[in-house]
Amino acid sequence: METLMLYLVKANVIFTILFMAYFFLFKNEKTFYLNRAFLSGSILLSMLLPLIPAIHAASVSAFPNYVTGINPLKNVLGTGPTFQNGSHAVANLAAHGFLEGISSHITVIQALMGIYLVVALVLLNKFIYQLLNLYFLFKRSKSYKGDAVIYCEHNQDGLPFSFFNILFINPGSNYHQLEQIIEHEKVHIRQWHSLDILLAEVFSIVTWINPLTVLLRRYNRLNLEYIADQEVLNTGVDKKQYQLSILQNSINPNAYPLTNLFSSSRIKLRIKMINQSKPTRKLYKYLFVLPLVLISYLLVNPVTASSTGIKISKAEGTPLTAFEGIYQEHDAPTAYFKVTAVNNTLVAKRLDYDQQYVLNRTADLTFETTDAQSSNKKIITFSKNGAGAISEARVGDHTPWIKVKAYVPIDQVKLPPRMLKQFEGKYQFEAKPEAFLTITSNGTGLVLKQLWDGKEISTFVPTSLNDFLYLKDAMPLRFVKDAKGNVVKMYAFGQDVWDKVKE
């Protein structure tokens, strides 16, 4: 879900930049074919550029470095989950509580994407319904082929309209300048204008949340009408008669939105464009297209320096040795990482559990690593204190790891099986009484099983007579006993209260 959301954000950013360029630079120009290529190209680039991986160069030139630096989306597009292998959900648990952490991790992204996809599905159904309407009209109409055009005769009211190479026409209709209308539709057929319309419609479904897609569909159709109008006038048709024909037939509605229709676009703009004098060839505007595409790409895929080629001296940046030290997780104080400089990289080794990561430098205080389970890139950003020394590391936007002077290992104790048995039983969450879990022992520690999803977490090792810790994700449990020594409650993360159920 996170990957899909990131893709949609990038696609919308690129489309917004390119369409705004069209709106302010090109929409009033009579370079219709260039405008058609620009609009279709904008859609394709918006869908394809986010899929191209970021550039990792040995050195970054001034221009892409400047664009990356001023990019307002760099923190949104470059965040990653966490240091730990597959444990960012647990980091949320530690910050927000046991069940609350699970709920927030699921709902924040998945619920939003669920709503987004539901709306997109509704729009897709509408799109399919419109296609089916055309199909059924075609099937119940009489059709014949001539001049690479399929003529489809029907008995519905309305102007002739086209869809790909099919020309729908009512033979009993009596419209002004019918031959001109048919010639107009044949231009749409010859130049495959339906393909542009469908491309814009599908893109609008995928990026429905962007209000500019409404304008995209409108100006895409309008530019296609400009092309058809110009081609018909080039055949020698009287300009005044043609404009009169557009006005006289403008009251006819379009019952099939996915088709090309003679009177479908804004009449005033079409007549204004027909009467506009020959353009003074402002082709220089199109020279801005390539830099604009490059800027769009750099905004969604910031250029970073390769760890193998980067050379940072004391005068130029922070030496790798400055990052070395022990880092303790703020919300899970039993979790420690030791960071060591090795060649041109940093190695982060978990001291309380068997985990190790190689951090590749991408900027002065920024590194990236790869999650071994998901193969996703994680962005680690270090911070300095007032004295200019490295003081903490943050993975994405999650809990910081504080640089400390020394590693303080947890004290593990050995409890005999008979003592572990006293913690066994069923527990009910006070904040959500419908949630239950069970605790069992396995000879060396405790096993927690969540009854709402069947997931088991093992093993919680004892650190005192009443305290246990899941080492991998630094999850603490503390048990409370009554005056008789019977276990009555359990605290998870020091704040979630679970009551032991009497059976």
Disulfide bonds with the S-S distance in Angstrom:
none
